Amino acid sequence: MVKEYPFTTDAELKSAIDLADKTYREIQSQPIAERAGILHNVAAKFREHADELAKICTIDMGKLIGESKGEVERTQWLA
């Protein structure tokens, strides 16, 4: 085992869902060009940290490193 994490409480889960909903509603009202810029930045971060993210996928999900690299690349392109 690499690491253990405590279970999330119902209150923590509700708080995370509420924050995600609030953020979604705020972002939804932003101009498309602004949202696109944010996604371009996300893609750039994925490219910058591709090897590290692939290693995390491999450790977390048990994927082969080549599969993990492909998943990181696909996620970057989606962003």
N, C-alpha and C positions, 0 to 999 in steps of 0.2 A: 504494500500500500504506500502511495506517495504522500498523501495528506488526507486528513479527515476534516470535515466542516460540520458545525452544529446544525441541527434542523432549524428551519425558519419558523418563527412563531406566526400565528394567525395575524397578529397586529403588524408584524414586520411585512408580511405578504400583502396585507391590505394597503399599507403605506406605500409599498413599491408599485402596486397597481394604480393607486391614486396618483402618484407622481408621474407614472408613464402616461396616464390618461390626460393629465394637465399639460404635460410636455407636448403630447400629440396635438392637442387642441391649439396650443400656442404656435407650434410649427406649421400647422395647417393654414393659419392666416398669413404666414410669411409669403412674400413674392416667390414665384418659382425660381427665379434667378438666384435668389438668396439661398433657397434650399439646395439648389444644384451645387452651389459653391461649397456648402457644408459637406455634401456627398463626395465632391471631388477631394476635399481634405481628408475624409475618411478613407477613400481609396488610396491616397498618397501615404497615409499612415500604415495601411495594410502592406503596401509595397515596401515601405521603409523597415517594417518589422516582420517580413514574410517568414524568414527562417525561424525566428522565435515563436511566432504564431503556429507554424507547422509543428514544431516540437511540442507545444502545448496540446494541439489536437491529437498528436500521437500518444502522449501520456494520458490525456483525459479520456479519449475514446478508443484507444488501442488500434488506431489505424496505422498502416504502413506509412513511413515518412513521405514517400512519393504521393500517396493518396492525400495526405495532409497538405502537402504543398499545392496540389491541385485544388483542394477545397479552399485554401487561402486565396489562390488566384481567382477562382470563380467568385468568391465573396467580394474581392476587390472589383471585379468587373461589374458585379451587380450594383455596387455603390456608384 
